[in-house]
Amino acid sequence: MTKYPPPLDCVRTIAPYQPGKPIDELAREFSLDPSAIVKLASNENPLGCSKSVIEALGKELEEVARYPDGSGFELKRHLSAKLDIPPDYLILGNGSNDVLEIASIAFLDRERSAVYSEYCFVVNKLATQSRAAHGIEVPATNYGHDLARMLDAIQENTCVIFISNPNNPTGTFLSPRDILDFIEQVPEHILIILDEAYYELSLIHI
Ligand SMILES: Cc1ncc(COP(=O)(O)O)c(C=O)c1O
């Protein structure tokens, strides 16, 4: 008999994320030159990062013996000036995945439900499942969010609605007008998470 309590069912049943194959592994498998492979998956920049980023990271290394500022005081100060909103409106995370997880911890549990679309970004489902919350998956239309159906799918206990725009993995896009109309119709007590991780691509559509 094991000494430890079993992990929660809602966590144990999560299927492990399958990350994209690293370039070196692909090159080995097919005997290719790694420098000739361009990896388009995983939201990585094949051109590398800018020199100023490398310089800033190098400078920060000198401070590595100290705890970082967990509340991101300076970063929030700059962002609030740039976006013209109070720093208290901002939440920082280790990538937007982290923010999706933080929101699910704050707003979901087994008494609550979350609405998301078929073919939505996988983390929406995983974050919902890991809180043992009820996930309401709404059938997609042309592989994209069907906002009318999502509105109809809202239940009494719905606390969160996830929308990714553009959507990953299907690349579908909702217009700002459609999103605003949707937001106006959703009851005010429901948190709408509008995830624009690929926002720069949506600028091409507008
Ligand atoms: C829609 C969407 N949201 C969030 C993320 C996570 O991004 P990050 O790398 O910032 O955690 C991704 C990454 O692919 C994404 O496609």
The ligand as an SDF file (V2000), in Angstrom:
LIG
                    3D

 16 16  0  0  0  0  0  0  0  0999 V2000
   -4.2830   30.8260  -27.6250 C   0  0  0  0  0  0  0  0  0  0  0  0
   -3.0580   30.6660  -26.7690 C   0  0  0  0  0  0  0  0  0  0  0  0
   -3.0690   31.1090  -25.5020 N   0  0  0  0  0  0  0  0  0  0  0  0
   -1.9910   30.9770  -24.7080 C   0  0  0  0  0  0  0  0  0  0  0  0
   -0.8240   30.3860  -25.1660 C   0  0  0  0  0  0  0  0  0  0  0  0
    0.3400   30.2430  -24.2220 C   0  0  0  0  0  0  0  0  0  0  0  0
    1.2780   31.1450  -24.5210 O   0  0  0  0  0  0  0  0  0  0  0  0
    2.5430   31.3970  -23.5650 P   0  0  0  0  0  0  0  0  0  0  0  0
    3.6910   30.8670  -24.3320 O   0  0  0  0  0  0  0  0  0  0  0  0
    2.5620   32.8810  -23.3980 O   0  0  0  0  0  0  0  0  0  0  0  0
    2.3010   30.6860  -22.2630 O   0  0  0  0  0  0  0  0  0  0  0  0
   -0.7500   29.9160  -26.4820 C   0  0  0  0  0  0  0  0  0  0  0  0
    0.4710   29.2730  -26.9660 C   0  0  0  0  0  0  0  0  0  0  0  0
    0.5440   28.6720  -27.9680 O   0  0  0  0  0  0  0  0  0  0  0  0
   -1.8930   30.0640  -27.2950 C   0  0  0  0  0  0  0  0  0  0  0  0
   -1.9030   29.6050  -28.5310 O   0  0  0  0  0  0  0  0  0  0  0  0
  1  2  1  0
  2  3  1  0
  2 15  2  0
  3  4  2  0
  4  5  1  0
  5  6  1  0
  5 12  2  0
  6  7  1  0
  7  8  1  0
  8  9  2  0
  8 10  1  0
  8 11  1  0
 12 13  1  0
 12 15  1  0
 13 14  2  0
 15 16  1  0
M  END
$$$$
